[in-house]
Amino acid sequence: MQILAPLIIVLALSASLYKTIDVWPKTQYDLQKIGATPQQATDVVELRGMVEKRQITPQQAEGAFKQKYQAQNEHGELVY
């Protein structure tokens, strides 16, 4: 009983918190997994949210991202 009661409490708390708190947004994780920096991933998520709320157009979001992160490598190719 001394082991069972704490186990039940932990399971109950885990079940109540499951999917209620976004510890690390999956979109940010996926972007970082393919090579985006943490700041780029945060900006993309923020811009997507603004597009979904119709605060800006997708073209404005893309333009803002490119303006902030656009650079050229040694061959003159655009790098984001």
mmCIF file of the N, C-alpha and C atoms, coordinates in Angstrom:
data_MODEL
# 
_entry.id   MODEL 
# 
loop_
_atom_site.group_PDB 
_atom_site.id 
_atom_site.type_symbol 
_atom_site.label_atom_id 
_atom_site.label_alt_id 
_atom_site.label_comp_id 
_atom_site.label_asym_id 
_atom_site.label_entity_id 
_atom_site.label_seq_id 
_atom_site.pdbx_PDB_ins_code 
_atom_site.Cartn_x 
_atom_site.Cartn_y 
_atom_site.Cartn_z 
_atom_site.occupancy 
_atom_site.B_iso_or_equiv 
_atom_site.pdbx_formal_charge 
_atom_site.auth_seq_id 
_atom_site.auth_comp_id 
_atom_site.auth_asym_id 
_atom_site.auth_atom_id 
_atom_site.pdbx_PDB_model_num 
ATOM 1   N N  . MET A 1 1  ? 0.818  -1.185 0.000   1.00 0.00 ? 1  MET A N  1 
ATOM 2   C CA . MET A 1 1  ? 0.000  0.000  0.000   1.00 0.00 ? 1  MET A CA 1 
ATOM 3   C C  . MET A 1 1  ? 0.867  1.257  0.000   1.00 0.00 ? 1  MET A C  1 
ATOM 4   N N  . GLN A 1 2  ? 2.049  1.200  0.625   1.00 0.00 ? 2  GLN A N  1 
ATOM 5   C CA . GLN A 1 2  ? 2.919  2.361  0.676   1.00 0.00 ? 2  GLN A CA 1 
ATOM 6   C C  . GLN A 1 2  ? 3.506  2.671  -0.697  1.00 0.00 ? 2  GLN A C  1 
ATOM 7   N N  . ILE A 1 3  ? 3.610  1.700  -1.537  1.00 0.00 ? 3  ILE A N  1 
ATOM 8   C CA . ILE A 1 3  ? 4.128  1.901  -2.890  1.00 0.00 ? 3  ILE A CA 1 
ATOM 9   C C  . ILE A 1 3  ? 2.986  2.220  -3.858  1.00 0.00 ? 3  ILE A C  1 
ATOM 10  N N  . LEU A 1 4  ? 1.856  1.593  -3.656  1.00 0.00 ? 4  LEU A N  1 
ATOM 11  C CA . LEU A 1 4  ? 0.730  1.732  -4.568  1.00 0.00 ? 4  LEU A CA 1 
ATOM 12  C C  . LEU A 1 4  ? 0.118  3.137  -4.532  1.00 0.00 ? 4  LEU A C  1 
ATOM 13  N N  . ALA A 1 5  ? -0.046 3.718  -3.367  1.00 0.00 ? 5  ALA A N  1 
ATOM 14  C CA . ALA A 1 5  ? -0.679 5.041  -3.257  1.00 0.00 ? 5  ALA A CA 1 
ATOM 15  C C  . ALA A 1 5  ? 0.129  6.127  -3.995  1.00 0.00 ? 5  ALA A C  1 
ATOM 16  N N  . PRO A 1 6  ? 1.442  6.248  -3.780  1.00 0.00 ? 6  PRO A N  1 
ATOM 17  C CA . PRO A 1 6  ? 2.194  7.262  -4.530  1.00 0.00 ? 6  PRO A CA 1 
ATOM 18  C C  . PRO A 1 6  ? 2.179  7.008  -6.041  1.00 0.00 ? 6  PRO A C  1 
ATOM 19  N N  . LEU A 1 7  ? 2.194  5.751  -6.428  1.00 0.00 ? 7  LEU A N  1 
ATOM 20  C CA . LEU A 1 7  ? 2.148  5.411  -7.843  1.00 0.00 ? 7  LEU A CA 1 
ATOM 21  C C  . LEU A 1 7  ? 0.828  5.870  -8.468  1.00 0.00 ? 7  LEU A C  1 
ATOM 22  N N  . ILE A 1 8  ? -0.249 5.668  -7.767  1.00 0.00 ? 8  ILE A N  1 
ATOM 23  C CA . ILE A 1 8  ? -1.566 6.096  -8.260  1.00 0.00 ? 8  ILE A CA 1 
ATOM 24  C C  . ILE A 1 8  ? -1.627 7.617  -8.351  1.00 0.00 ? 8  ILE A C  1 
ATOM 25  N N  . ILE A 1 9  ? -1.070 8.303  -7.384  1.00 0.00 ? 9  ILE A N  1 
ATOM 26  C CA . ILE A 1 9  ? -1.054 9.775  -7.405  1.00 0.00 ? 9  ILE A CA 1 
ATOM 27  C C  . ILE A 1 9  ? -0.241 10.282 -8.597  1.00 0.00 ? 9  ILE A C  1 
ATOM 28  N N  . VAL A 1 10 ? 0.911  9.705  -8.832  1.00 0.00 ? 10 VAL A N  1 
ATOM 29  C CA . VAL A 1 10 ? 1.754  10.111 -9.953  1.00 0.00 ? 10 VAL A CA 1 
ATOM 30  C C  . VAL A 1 10 ? 1.036  9.854  -11.281 1.00 0.00 ? 10 VAL A C  1 
ATOM 31  N N  . LEU A 1 11 ? 0.409  8.702  -11.414 1.00 0.00 ? 11 LEU A N  1 
ATOM 32  C CA . LEU A 1 11 ? -0.318 8.391  -12.641 1.00 0.00 ? 11 LEU A CA 1 
ATOM 33  C C  . LEU A 1 11 ? -1.502 9.332  -12.840 1.00 0.00 ? 11 LEU A C  1 
ATOM 34  N N  . ALA A 1 12 ? -2.198 9.671  -11.770 1.00 0.00 ? 12 ALA A N  1 
ATOM 35  C CA . ALA A 1 12 ? -3.343 10.581 -11.866 1.00 0.00 ? 12 ALA A CA 1 
ATOM 36  C C  . ALA A 1 12 ? -2.882 11.979 -12.291 1.00 0.00 ? 12 ALA A C  1 
ATOM 37  N N  . LEU A 1 13 ? -1.800 12.461 -11.712 1.00 0.00 ? 13 LEU A N  1 
ATOM 38  C CA . LEU A 1 13 ? -1.274 13.768 -12.087 1.00 0.00 ? 13 LEU A CA 1 
ATOM 39  C C  . LEU A 1 13 ? -0.768 13.773 -13.532 1.00 0.00 ? 13 LEU A C  1 
ATOM 40  N N  . SER A 1 14 ? -0.109 12.719 -13.914 1.00 0.00 ? 14 SER A N  1 
ATOM 41  C CA . SER A 1 14 ? 0.388  12.620 -15.290 1.00 0.00 ? 14 SER A CA 1 
ATOM 42  C C  . SER A 1 14 ? -0.776 12.629 -16.279 1.00 0.00 ? 14 SER A C  1 
ATOM 43  N N  . ALA A 1 15 ? -1.808 11.884 -15.970 1.00 0.00 ? 15 ALA A N  1 
ATOM 44  C CA . ALA A 1 15 ? -2.979 11.821 -16.852 1.00 0.00 ? 15 ALA A CA 1 
ATOM 45  C C  . ALA A 1 15 ? -3.669 13.183 -16.944 1.00 0.00 ? 15 ALA A C  1 
ATOM 46  N N  . SER A 1 16 ? -3.722 13.904 -15.830 1.00 0.00 ? 16 SER A N  1 
ATOM 47  C CA . SER A 1 16 ? -4.400 15.202 -15.858 1.00 0.00 ? 16 SER A CA 1 
ATOM 48  C C  . SER A 1 16 ? -3.597 16.253 -16.616 1.00 0.00 ? 16 SER A C  1 
ATOM 49  N N  . LEU A 1 17 ? -2.280 16.133 -16.638 1.00 0.00 ? 17 LEU A N  1 
ATOM 50  C CA . LEU A 1 17 ? -1.439 17.108 -17.336 1.00 0.00 ? 17 LEU A CA 1 
ATOM 51  C C  . LEU A 1 17 ? -1.124 16.720 -18.773 1.00 0.00 ? 17 LEU A C  1 
ATOM 52  N N  . TYR A 1 18 ? -1.442 15.499 -19.151 1.00 0.00 ? 18 TYR A N  1 
ATOM 53  C CA . TYR A 1 18 ? -1.107 15.012 -20.480 1.00 0.00 ? 18 TYR A CA 1 
ATOM 54  C C  . TYR A 1 18 ? -1.754 15.883 -21.552 1.00 0.00 ? 18 TYR A C  1 
ATOM 55  N N  . LYS A 1 19 ? -0.953 16.391 -22.452 1.00 0.00 ? 19 LYS A N  1 
ATOM 56  C CA . LYS A 1 19 ? -1.377 17.243 -23.569 1.00 0.00 ? 19 LYS A CA 1 
ATOM 57  C C  . LYS A 1 19 ? -2.014 18.555 -23.140 1.00 0.00 ? 19 LYS A C  1 
ATOM 58  N N  . THR A 1 20 ? -1.787 19.016 -21.932 1.00 0.00 ? 20 THR A N  1 
ATOM 59  C CA . THR A 1 20 ? -2.336 20.303 -21.533 1.00 0.00 ? 20 THR A CA 1 
ATOM 60  C C  . THR A 1 20 ? -1.276 21.399 -21.577 1.00 0.00 ? 20 THR A C  1 
ATOM 61  N N  . ILE A 1 21 ? -0.012 21.035 -21.455 1.00 0.00 ? 21 ILE A N  1 
ATOM 62  C CA . ILE A 1 21 ? 1.070  22.007 -21.464 1.00 0.00 ? 21 ILE A CA 1 
ATOM 63  C C  . ILE A 1 21 ? 2.019  21.654 -22.607 1.00 0.00 ? 21 ILE A C  1 
ATOM 64  N N  . ASP A 1 22 ? 2.265  22.633 -23.463 1.00 0.00 ? 22 ASP A N  1 
ATOM 65  C CA . ASP A 1 22 ? 3.171  22.435 -24.576 1.00 0.00 ? 22 ASP A CA 1 
ATOM 66  C C  . ASP A 1 22 ? 4.587  22.730 -24.091 1.00 0.00 ? 22 ASP A C  1 
ATOM 67  N N  . VAL A 1 23 ? 5.298  21.684 -23.697 1.00 0.00 ? 23 VAL A N  1 
ATOM 68  C CA . VAL A 1 23 ? 6.635  21.853 -23.146 1.00 0.00 ? 23 VAL A CA 1 
ATOM 69  C C  . VAL A 1 23 ? 7.584  22.393 -24.209 1.00 0.00 ? 23 VAL A C  1 
ATOM 70  N N  . TRP A 1 24 ? 7.551  21.818 -25.388 1.00 0.00 ? 24 TRP A N  1 
ATOM 71  C CA . TRP A 1 24 ? 8.365  22.258 -26.497 1.00 0.00 ? 24 TRP A CA 1 
ATOM 72  C C  . TRP A 1 24 ? 7.521  22.070 -27.741 1.00 0.00 ? 24 TRP A C  1 
ATOM 73  N N  . PRO A 1 25 ? 7.117  23.141 -28.395 1.00 0.00 ? 25 PRO A N  1 
ATOM 74  C CA . PRO A 1 25 ? 6.240  23.004 -29.560 1.00 0.00 ? 25 PRO A CA 1 
ATOM 75  C C  . PRO A 1 25 ? 6.841  22.067 -30.615 1.00 0.00 ? 25 PRO A C  1 
ATOM 76  N N  . LYS A 1 26 ? 6.017  21.148 -31.100 1.00 0.00 ? 26 LYS A N  1 
ATOM 77  C CA . LYS A 1 26 ? 6.490  20.162 -32.064 1.00 0.00 ? 26 LYS A CA 1 
ATOM 78  C C  . LYS A 1 26 ? 6.997  20.824 -33.340 1.00 0.00 ? 26 LYS A C  1 
ATOM 79  N N  . THR A 1 27 ? 6.364  21.896 -33.763 1.00 0.00 ? 27 THR A N  1 
ATOM 80  C CA . THR A 1 27 ? 6.804  22.589 -34.971 1.00 0.00 ? 27 THR A CA 1 
ATOM 81  C C  . THR A 1 27 ? 8.232  23.097 -34.815 1.00 0.00 ? 27 THR A C  1 
ATOM 82  N N  . GLN A 1 28 ? 8.532  23.684 -33.663 1.00 0.00 ? 28 GLN A N  1 
ATOM 83  C CA . GLN A 1 28 ? 9.897  24.159 -33.418 1.00 0.00 ? 28 GLN A CA 1 
ATOM 84  C C  . GLN A 1 28 ? 10.876 22.993 -33.417 1.00 0.00 ? 28 GLN A C  1 
ATOM 85  N N  . TYR A 1 29 ? 10.487 21.905 -32.793 1.00 0.00 ? 29 TYR A N  1 
ATOM 86  C CA . TYR A 1 29 ? 11.353 20.723 -32.749 1.00 0.00 ? 29 TYR A CA 1 
ATOM 87  C C  . TYR A 1 29 ? 11.630 20.212 -34.160 1.00 0.00 ? 29 TYR A C  1 
ATOM 88  N N  . ASP A 1 30 ? 10.578 20.117 -34.982 1.00 0.00 ? 30 ASP A N  1 
ATOM 89  C CA . ASP A 1 30 ? 10.749 19.625 -36.348 1.00 0.00 ? 30 ASP A CA 1 
ATOM 90  C C  . ASP A 1 30 ? 11.647 20.541 -37.169 1.00 0.00 ? 30 ASP A C  1 
ATOM 91  N N  . LEU A 1 31 ? 11.492 21.853 -37.006 1.00 0.00 ? 31 LEU A N  1 
ATOM 92  C CA . LEU A 1 31 ? 12.330 22.800 -37.746 1.00 0.00 ? 31 LEU A CA 1 
ATOM 93  C C  . LEU A 1 31 ? 13.795 22.697 -37.318 1.00 0.00 ? 31 LEU A C  1 
ATOM 94  N N  . GLN A 1 32 ? 14.026 22.549 -36.026 1.00 0.00 ? 32 GLN A N  1 
ATOM 95  C CA . GLN A 1 32 ? 15.406 22.431 -35.545 1.00 0.00 ? 32 GLN A CA 1 
ATOM 96  C C  . GLN A 1 32 ? 16.019 21.107 -35.988 1.00 0.00 ? 32 GLN A C  1 
ATOM 97  N N  . LYS A 1 33 ? 15.180 20.086 -36.106 1.00 0.00 ? 33 LYS A N  1 
ATOM 98  C CA . LYS A 1 33 ? 15.663 18.788 -36.532 1.00 0.00 ? 33 LYS A CA 1 
ATOM 99  C C  . LYS A 1 33 ? 16.175 18.830 -37.973 1.00 0.00 ? 33 LYS A C  1 
ATOM 100 N N  . ILE A 1 34 ? 15.595 19.705 -38.806 1.00 0.00 ? 34 ILE A N  1 
ATOM 101 C CA . ILE A 1 34 ? 16.047 19.790 -40.197 1.00 0.00 ? 34 ILE A CA 1 
ATOM 102 C C  . ILE A 1 34 ? 17.087 20.886 -40.413 1.00 0.00 ? 34 ILE A C  1 
ATOM 103 N N  . GLY A 1 35 ? 17.543 21.522 -39.323 1.00 0.00 ? 35 GLY A N  1 
ATOM 104 C CA . GLY A 1 35 ? 18.677 22.428 -39.439 1.00 0.00 ? 35 GLY A CA 1 
ATOM 105 C C  . GLY A 1 35 ? 18.435 23.885 -39.107 1.00 0.00 ? 35 GLY A C  1 
ATOM 106 N N  . ALA A 1 36 ? 17.225 24.263 -38.738 1.00 0.00 ? 36 ALA A N  1 
ATOM 107 C CA . ALA A 1 36 ? 16.971 25.656 -38.370 1.00 0.00 ? 36 ALA A CA 1 
ATOM 108 C C  . ALA A 1 36 ? 17.565 25.936 -36.989 1.00 0.00 ? 36 ALA A C  1 
ATOM 109 N N  . THR A 1 37 ? 17.998 27.159 -36.792 1.00 0.00 ? 37 THR A N  1 
ATOM 110 C CA . THR A 1 37 ? 18.479 27.542 -35.465 1.00 0.00 ? 37 THR A CA 1 
ATOM 111 C C  . THR A 1 37 ? 17.271 27.725 -34.543 1.00 0.00 ? 37 THR A C  1 
ATOM 112 N N  . PRO A 1 38 ? 17.469 27.705 -33.235 1.00 0.00 ? 38 PRO A N  1 
ATOM 113 C CA . PRO A 1 38 ? 16.341 27.930 -32.323 1.00 0.00 ? 38 PRO A CA 1 
ATOM 114 C C  . PRO A 1 38 ? 15.635 29.262 -32.575 1.00 0.00 ? 38 PRO A C  1 
ATOM 115 N N  . GLN A 1 39 ? 16.388 30.307 -32.896 1.00 0.00 ? 39 GLN A N  1 
ATOM 116 C CA . GLN A 1 39 ? 15.770 31.614 -33.161 1.00 0.00 ? 39 GLN A CA 1 
ATOM 117 C C  . GLN A 1 39 ? 14.946 31.579 -34.441 1.00 0.00 ? 39 GLN A C  1 
ATOM 118 N N  . GLN A 1 40 ? 15.459 30.922 -35.481 1.00 0.00 ? 40 GLN A N  1 
ATOM 119 C CA . GLN A 1 40 ? 14.712 30.804 -36.729 1.00 0.00 ? 40 GLN A CA 1 
ATOM 120 C C  . GLN A 1 40 ? 13.421 30.019 -36.504 1.00 0.00 ? 40 GLN A C  1 
ATOM 121 N N  . ALA A 1 41 ? 13.506 28.932 -35.768 1.00 0.00 ? 41 ALA A N  1 
ATOM 122 C CA . ALA A 1 41 ? 12.324 28.120 -35.503 1.00 0.00 ? 41 ALA A CA 1 
ATOM 123 C C  . ALA A 1 41 ? 11.276 28.917 -34.731 1.00 0.00 ? 41 ALA A C  1 
ATOM 124 N N  . THR A 1 42 ? 11.717 29.688 -33.755 1.00 0.00 ? 42 THR A N  1 
ATOM 125 C CA . THR A 1 42 ? 10.796 30.523 -32.980 1.00 0.00 ? 42 THR A CA 1 
ATOM 126 C C  . THR A 1 42 ? 10.131 31.561 -33.875 1.00 0.00 ? 42 THR A C  1 
ATOM 127 N N  . ASP A 1 43 ? 10.916 32.177 -34.748 1.00 0.00 ? 43 ASP A N  1 
ATOM 128 C CA . ASP A 1 43 ? 10.360 33.183 -35.650 1.00 0.00 ? 43 ASP A CA 1 
ATOM 129 C C  . ASP A 1 43 ? 9.356  32.576 -36.627 1.00 0.00 ? 43 ASP A C  1 
ATOM 130 N N  . VAL A 1 44 ? 9.656  31.394 -37.144 1.00 0.00 ? 44 VAL A N  1 
ATOM 131 C CA . VAL A 1 44 ? 8.735  30.736 -38.074 1.00 0.00 ? 44 VAL A CA 1 
ATOM 132 C C  . VAL A 1 44 ? 7.412  30.428 -37.381 1.00 0.00 ? 44 VAL A C  1 
ATOM 133 N N  . VAL A 1 45 ? 7.472  29.901 -36.171 1.00 0.00 ? 45 VAL A N  1 
ATOM 134 C CA . VAL A 1 45 ? 6.252  29.584 -35.430 1.00 0.00 ? 45 VAL A CA 1 
ATOM 135 C C  . VAL A 1 45 ? 5.453  30.862 -35.166 1.00 0.00 ? 45 VAL A C  1 
ATOM 136 N N  . GLU A 1 46 ? 6.138  31.919 -34.807 1.00 0.00 ? 46 GLU A N  1 
ATOM 137 C CA . GLU A 1 46 ? 5.478  33.195 -34.543 1.00 0.00 ? 46 GLU A CA 1 
ATOM 138 C C  . GLU A 1 46 ? 4.823  33.749 -35.813 1.00 0.00 ? 46 GLU A C  1 
ATOM 139 N N  . LEU A 1 47 ? 5.547  33.697 -36.934 1.00 0.00 ? 47 LEU A N  1 
ATOM 140 C CA . LEU A 1 47 ? 4.999  34.189 -38.193 1.00 0.00 ? 47 LEU A CA 1 
ATOM 141 C C  . LEU A 1 47 ? 3.821  33.342 -38.661 1.00 0.00 ? 47 LEU A C  1 
ATOM 142 N N  . ARG A 1 48 ? 3.913  32.031 -38.488 1.00 0.00 ? 48 ARG A N  1 
ATOM 143 C CA . ARG A 1 48 ? 2.787  31.162 -38.864 1.00 0.00 ? 48 ARG A CA 1 
ATOM 144 C C  . ARG A 1 48 ? 1.547  31.492 -38.044 1.00 0.00 ? 48 ARG A C  1 
ATOM 145 N N  . GLY A 1 49 ? 1.744  31.761 -36.769 1.00 0.00 ? 49 GLY A N  1 
ATOM 146 C CA . GLY A 1 49 ? 0.627  32.139 -35.914 1.00 0.00 ? 49 GLY A CA 1 
ATOM 147 C C  . GLY A 1 49 ? -0.024 33.433 -36.378 1.00 0.00 ? 49 GLY A C  1 
ATOM 148 N N  . MET A 1 50 ? 0.798  34.382 -36.782 1.00 0.00 ? 50 MET A N  1 
ATOM 149 C CA . MET A 1 50 ? 0.264  35.654 -37.271 1.00 0.00 ? 50 MET A CA 1 
ATOM 150 C C  . MET A 1 50 ? -0.501 35.462 -38.577 1.00 0.00 ? 50 MET A C  1 
ATOM 151 N N  . VAL A 1 51 ? -0.022 34.562 -39.428 1.00 0.00 ? 51 VAL A N  1 
ATOM 152 C CA . VAL A 1 51 ? -0.720 34.278 -40.680 1.00 0.00 ? 51 VAL A CA 1 
ATOM 153 C C  . VAL A 1 51 ? -2.060 33.597 -40.387 1.00 0.00 ? 51 VAL A C  1 
ATOM 154 N N  . GLU A 1 52 ? -2.062 32.642 -39.456 1.00 0.00 ? 52 GLU A N  1 
ATOM 155 C CA . GLU A 1 52 ? -3.297 31.949 -39.103 1.00 0.00 ? 52 GLU A CA 1 
ATOM 156 C C  . GLU A 1 52 ? -4.341 32.902 -38.527 1.00 0.00 ? 52 GLU A C  1 
ATOM 157 N N  . LYS A 1 53 ? -3.882 33.912 -37.795 1.00 0.00 ? 53 LYS A N  1 
ATOM 158 C CA . LYS A 1 53 ? -4.799 34.905 -37.221 1.00 0.00 ? 53 LYS A CA 1 
ATOM 159 C C  . LYS A 1 53 ? -5.151 35.994 -38.229 1.00 0.00 ? 53 LYS A C  1 
ATOM 160 N N  . ARG A 1 54 ? -4.590 35.863 -39.437 1.00 0.00 ? 54 ARG A N  1 
ATOM 161 C CA . ARG A 1 54 ? -4.813 36.823 -40.528 1.00 0.00 ? 54 ARG A CA 1 
ATOM 162 C C  . ARG A 1 54 ? -4.342 38.231 -40.188 1.00 0.00 ? 54 ARG A C  1 
ATOM 163 N N  . GLN A 1 55 ? -3.296 38.303 -39.386 1.00 0.00 ? 55 GLN A N  1 
ATOM 164 C CA . GLN A 1 55 ? -2.695 39.595 -39.080 1.00 0.00 ? 55 GLN A CA 1 
ATOM 165 C C  . GLN A 1 55 ? -1.767 40.038 -40.199 1.00 0.00 ? 55 GLN A C  1 
ATOM 166 N N  . ILE A 1 56 ? -1.152 39.063 -40.880 1.00 0.00 ? 56 ILE A N  1 
ATOM 167 C CA . ILE A 1 56 ? -0.295 39.331 -42.032 1.00 0.00 ? 56 ILE A CA 1 
ATOM 168 C C  . ILE A 1 56 ? -0.581 38.271 -43.090 1.00 0.00 ? 56 ILE A C  1 
ATOM 169 N N  . THR A 1 57 ? -0.172 38.548 -44.315 1.00 0.00 ? 57 THR A N  1 
ATOM 170 C CA . THR A 1 57 ? -0.350 37.578 -45.396 1.00 0.00 ? 57 THR A CA 1 
ATOM 171 C C  . THR A 1 57 ? 0.854  36.625 -45.412 1.00 0.00 ? 57 THR A C  1 
ATOM 172 N N  . PRO A 1 58 ? 0.706  35.477 -46.044 1.00 0.00 ? 58 PRO A N  1 
ATOM 173 C CA . PRO A 1 58 ? 1.860  34.571 -46.150 1.00 0.00 ? 58 PRO A CA 1 
ATOM 174 C C  . PRO A 1 58 ? 3.048  35.221 -46.858 1.00 0.00 ? 58 PRO A C  1 
ATOM 175 N N  . GLN A 1 59 ? 2.760  36.080 -47.834 1.00 0.00 ? 59 GLN A N  1 
ATOM 176 C CA . GLN A 1 59 ? 3.844  36.754 -48.550 1.00 0.00 ? 59 GLN A CA 1 
ATOM 177 C C  . GLN A 1 59 ? 4.590  37.715 -47.629 1.00 0.00 ? 59 GLN A C  1 
ATOM 178 N N  . GLN A 1 60 ? 3.854  38.401 -46.757 1.00 0.00 ? 60 GLN A N  1 
ATOM 179 C CA . GLN A 1 60 ? 4.507  39.301 -45.809 1.00 0.00 ? 60 GLN A CA 1 
ATOM 180 C C  . GLN A 1 60 ? 5.366  38.513 -44.819 1.00 0.00 ? 60 GLN A C  1 
ATOM 181 N N  . ALA A 1 61 ? 4.869  37.362 -44.388 1.00 0.00 ? 61 ALA A N  1 
ATOM 182 C CA . ALA A 1 61 ? 5.634  36.525 -43.462 1.00 0.00 ? 61 ALA A CA 1 
ATOM 183 C C  . ALA A 1 61 ? 6.921  36.036 -44.116 1.00 0.00 ? 61 ALA A C  1 
ATOM 184 N N  . GLU A 1 62 ? 6.803  35.591 -45.358 1.00 0.00 ? 62 GLU A N  1 
ATOM 185 C CA . GLU A 1 62 ? 7.987  35.115 -46.064 1.00 0.00 ? 62 GLU A CA 1 
ATOM 186 C C  . GLU A 1 62 ? 8.987  36.256 -46.267 1.00 0.00 ? 62 GLU A C  1 
ATOM 187 N N  . GLY A 1 63 ? 8.474  37.427 -46.623 1.00 0.00 ? 63 GLY A N  1 
ATOM 188 C CA . GLY A 1 63 ? 9.345  38.580 -46.812 1.00 0.00 ? 63 GLY A CA 1 
ATOM 189 C C  . GLY A 1 63 ? 10.053 38.980 -45.531 1.00 0.00 ? 63 GLY A C  1 
ATOM 190 N N  . ALA A 1 64 ? 9.331  38.960 -44.414 1.00 0.00 ? 64 ALA A N  1 
ATOM 191 C CA . ALA A 1 64 ? 9.934  39.316 -43.127 1.00 0.00 ? 64 ALA A CA 1 
ATOM 192 C C  . ALA A 1 64 ? 11.026 38.318 -42.750 1.00 0.00 ? 64 ALA A C  1 
ATOM 193 N N  . PHE A 1 65 ? 10.764 37.038 -42.983 1.00 0.00 ? 65 PHE A N  1 
ATOM 194 C CA . PHE A 1 65 ? 11.755 36.011 -42.661 1.00 0.00 ? 65 PHE A CA 1 
ATOM 195 C C  . PHE A 1 65 ? 12.998 36.176 -43.530 1.00 0.00 ? 65 PHE A C  1 
ATOM 196 N N  . LYS A 1 66 ? 12.776 36.373 -44.824 1.00 0.00 ? 66 LYS A N  1 
ATOM 197 C CA . LYS A 1 66 ? 13.917 36.526 -45.733 1.00 0.00 ? 66 LYS A CA 1 
ATOM 198 C C  . LYS A 1 66 ? 14.735 37.770 -45.396 1.00 0.00 ? 66 LYS A C  1 
ATOM 199 N N  . GLN A 1 67 ? 14.041 38.847 -45.064 1.00 0.00 ? 67 GLN A N  1 
ATOM 200 C CA . GLN A 1 67 ? 14.747 40.081 -44.737 1.00 0.00 ? 67 GLN A CA 1 
ATOM 201 C C  . GLN A 1 67 ? 15.630 39.909 -43.496 1.00 0.00 ? 67 GLN A C  1 
ATOM 202 N N  . LYS A 1 68 ? 15.146 39.146 -42.547 1.00 0.00 ? 68 LYS A N  1 
ATOM 203 C CA . LYS A 1 68 ? 15.911 38.966 -41.311 1.00 0.00 ? 68 LYS A CA 1 
ATOM 204 C C  . LYS A 1 68 ? 17.062 37.973 -41.477 1.00 0.00 ? 68 LYS A C  1 
ATOM 205 N N  . TYR A 1 69 ? 16.837 36.922 -42.258 1.00 0.00 ? 69 TYR A N  1 
ATOM 206 C CA . TYR A 1 69 ? 17.819 35.837 -42.296 1.00 0.00 ? 69 TYR A CA 1 
ATOM 207 C C  . TYR A 1 69 ? 18.553 35.672 -43.621 1.00 0.00 ? 69 TYR A C  1 
ATOM 208 N N  . GLN A 1 70 ? 18.262 36.503 -44.583 1.00 0.00 ? 70 GLN A N  1 
ATOM 209 C CA . GLN A 1 70 ? 18.893 36.325 -45.877 1.00 0.00 ? 70 GLN A CA 1 
ATOM 210 C C  . GLN A 1 70 ? 20.369 36.695 -45.822 1.00 0.00 ? 70 GLN A C  1 
ATOM 211 N N  . ALA A 1 71 ? 21.170 35.841 -46.371 1.00 0.00 ? 71 ALA A N  1 
ATOM 212 C CA . ALA A 1 71 ? 22.609 36.084 -46.463 1.00 0.00 ? 71 ALA A CA 1 
ATOM 213 C C  . ALA A 1 71 ? 23.117 35.348 -47.697 1.00 0.00 ? 71 ALA A C  1 
ATOM 214 N N  . GLN A 1 72 ? 24.298 35.642 -48.113 1.00 0.00 ? 72 GLN A N  1 
ATOM 215 C CA . GLN A 1 72 ? 24.874 34.962 -49.260 1.00 0.00 ? 72 GLN A CA 1 
ATOM 216 C C  . GLN A 1 72 ? 26.122 34.206 -48.834 1.00 0.00 ? 72 GLN A C  1 
ATOM 217 N N  . ASN A 1 73 ? 26.268 33.008 -49.408 1.00 0.00 ? 73 ASN A N  1 
ATOM 218 C CA . ASN A 1 73 ? 27.485 32.249 -49.123 1.00 0.00 ? 73 ASN A CA 1 
ATOM 219 C C  . ASN A 1 73 ? 28.589 32.688 -50.083 1.00 0.00 ? 73 ASN A C  1 
ATOM 220 N N  . GLU A 1 74 ? 29.716 32.012 -50.059 1.00 0.00 ? 74 GLU A N  1 
ATOM 221 C CA . GLU A 1 74 ? 30.860 32.420 -50.873 1.00 0.00 ? 74 GLU A CA 1 
ATOM 222 C C  . GLU A 1 74 ? 30.616 32.278 -52.379 1.00 0.00 ? 74 GLU A C  1 
ATOM 223 N N  . HIS A 1 75 ? 29.577 31.517 -52.776 1.00 0.00 ? 75 HIS A N  1 
ATOM 224 C CA . HIS A 1 75 ? 29.268 31.345 -54.192 1.00 0.00 ? 75 HIS A CA 1 
ATOM 225 C C  . HIS A 1 75 ? 28.162 32.304 -54.647 1.00 0.00 ? 75 HIS A C  1 
ATOM 226 N N  . GLY A 1 76 ? 27.713 33.161 -53.770 1.00 0.00 ? 76 GLY A N  1 
ATOM 227 C CA . GLY A 1 76 ? 26.671 34.118 -54.118 1.00 0.00 ? 76 GLY A CA 1 
ATOM 228 C C  . GLY A 1 76 ? 25.263 33.555 -54.029 1.00 0.00 ? 76 GLY A C  1 
ATOM 229 N N  . GLU A 1 77 ? 25.132 32.315 -53.521 1.00 0.00 ? 77 GLU A N  1 
ATOM 230 C CA . GLU A 1 77 ? 23.818 31.699 -53.394 1.00 0.00 ? 77 GLU A CA 1 
ATOM 231 C C  . GLU A 1 77 ? 23.152 32.199 -52.108 1.00 0.00 ? 77 GLU A C  1 
ATOM 232 N N  . LEU A 1 78 ? 21.838 32.304 -52.166 1.00 0.00 ? 78 LEU A N  1 
ATOM 233 C CA . LEU A 1 78 ? 21.102 32.747 -50.982 1.00 0.00 ? 78 LEU A CA 1 
ATOM 234 C C  . LEU A 1 78 ? 21.058 31.634 -49.958 1.00 0.00 ? 78 LEU A C  1 
ATOM 235 N N  . VAL A 1 79 ? 21.294 32.002 -48.715 1.00 0.00 ? 79 VAL A N  1 
ATOM 236 C CA . VAL A 1 79 ? 21.264 31.052 -47.612 1.00 0.00 ? 79 VAL A CA 1 
ATOM 237 C C  . VAL A 1 79 ? 20.315 31.604 -46.558 1.00 0.00 ? 79 VAL A C  1 
ATOM 238 N N  . TYR A 1 80 ? 19.429 30.779 -46.050 1.00 0.00 ? 80 TYR A N  1 
ATOM 239 C CA . TYR A 1 80 ? 18.468 31.207 -45.035 1.00 0.00 ? 80 TYR A CA 1 
ATOM 240 C C  . TYR A 1 80 ? 18.786 30.579 -43.714 1.00 0.00 ? 80 TYR A C  1 
# 
